[in-house]
Amino acid sequence: MAVVRTDRERGQAVSVMVLGFVAALIMVAGLVVDGGQKAAAMNRAETLAAGAARAAANAGAGGTLGSATDQTLAGERARTAAKDYLAAAGGGISSSVRVNGDQVVVRTEIRVHTIFLSLIRINTLRATGAATARVVPN
């Protein structure tokens, strides 16, 4: 006994299949767009951390960062230089600056808002960066 399908039933099956393909396409587009945003934010976080660490080390180098002489003042100058560098880069950056002897460690965090992933309640993605700069004596 053969099953006879009408044109209407065949059209419904195609509609369900097309709907599945469209949903999969939107998910892939979401991963590409939002994943690209996260990759760019990670690059920015690393770049900002490196720049802030260099600025801090340069500011601390003039104040003998890492030596026993004037270390507290040089460390404070280094922290301020790093914070100023990050403030000039724009908002939305969380950071921490640690001065340890002749080293400055800067950690940054940037949060980006998602476009497609917000459809599944992932509203932000976090990107972090870290860099260390060391003052080398002459």
CORNORPE-V929230 format. One record per residue. N is the residue number from 1. RES is the residue in one small letter. SS is DSSP state (H for helix, E for strand, L for the rest). Layout:
BEGIN
n=N res=RES ss=SS
n=N res=RES ss=SS
END
This chain:
BEGIN
n=1 res=m ss=L
n=2 res=a ss=L
n=3 res=v ss=L
n=4 res=v ss=L
n=5 res=r ss=L
n=6 res=t ss=L
n=7 res=d ss=H
n=8 res=r ss=H
n=9 res=e ss=H
n=10 res=r ss=H
n=11 res=g ss=H
n=12 res=q ss=H
n=13 res=a ss=H
n=14 res=v ss=H
n=15 res=s ss=H
n=16 res=v ss=H
n=17 res=m ss=H
n=18 res=v ss=H
n=19 res=l ss=H
n=20 res=g ss=H
n=21 res=f ss=H
n=22 res=v ss=H
n=23 res=a ss=H
n=24 res=a ss=H
n=25 res=l ss=H
n=26 res=i ss=H
n=27 res=m ss=H
n=28 res=v ss=H
n=29 res=a ss=H
n=30 res=g ss=H
n=31 res=l ss=H
n=32 res=v ss=H
n=33 res=v ss=H
n=34 res=d ss=H
n=35 res=g ss=H
n=36 res=g ss=H
n=37 res=q ss=H
n=38 res=k ss=H
n=39 res=a ss=H
n=40 res=a ss=H
n=41 res=a ss=H
n=42 res=m ss=H
n=43 res=n ss=H
n=44 res=r ss=H
n=45 res=a ss=H
n=46 res=e ss=H
n=47 res=t ss=H
n=48 res=l ss=H
n=49 res=a ss=H
n=50 res=a ss=H
n=51 res=g ss=H
n=52 res=a ss=H
n=53 res=a ss=H
n=54 res=r ss=H
n=55 res=a ss=H
n=56 res=a ss=H
n=57 res=a ss=H
n=58 res=n ss=H
n=59 res=a ss=H
n=60 res=g ss=H
n=61 res=a ss=H
n=62 res=g ss=L
n=63 res=g ss=L
n=64 res=t ss=L
n=65 res=l ss=L
n=66 res=g ss=L
n=67 res=s ss=L
n=68 res=a ss=L
n=69 res=t ss=L
n=70 res=d ss=L
n=71 res=q ss=H
n=72 res=t ss=H
n=73 res=l ss=H
n=74 res=a ss=H
n=75 res=g ss=H
n=76 res=e ss=H
n=77 res=r ss=H
n=78 res=a ss=H
n=79 res=r ss=H
n=80 res=t ss=H
n=81 res=a ss=H
n=82 res=a ss=H
n=83 res=k ss=H
n=84 res=d ss=H
n=85 res=y ss=H
n=86 res=l ss=H
n=87 res=a ss=H
n=88 res=a ss=H
n=89 res=a ss=L
n=90 res=g ss=L
n=91 res=g ss=L
n=92 res=g ss=L
n=93 res=i ss=E
n=94 res=s ss=E
n=95 res=s ss=E
n=96 res=s ss=E
n=97 res=v ss=E
n=98 res=r ss=E
n=99 res=v ss=E
n=100 res=n ss=E
n=101 res=g ss=L
n=102 res=d ss=L
n=103 res=q ss=E
n=104 res=v ss=E
n=105 res=v ss=E
n=106 res=v ss=E
n=107 res=r ss=E
n=108 res=t ss=E
n=109 res=e ss=E
n=110 res=i ss=E
n=111 res=r ss=E
n=112 res=v ss=E
n=113 res=h ss=E
n=114 res=t ss=L
n=115 res=i ss=L
n=116 res=f ss=L
n=117 res=l ss=H
n=118 res=s ss=H
n=119 res=l ss=H
n=120 res=i ss=H
n=121 res=r ss=L
n=122 res=i ss=L
n=123 res=n ss=L
n=124 res=t ss=E
n=125 res=l ss=E
n=126 res=r ss=E
n=127 res=a ss=E
n=128 res=t ss=E
n=129 res=g ss=E
n=130 res=a ss=E
n=131 res=a ss=E
n=132 res=t ss=E
n=133 res=a ss=E
n=134 res=r ss=E
n=135 res=v ss=L
n=136 res=v ss=L
n=137 res=p ss=L
n=138 res=n ss=L
END
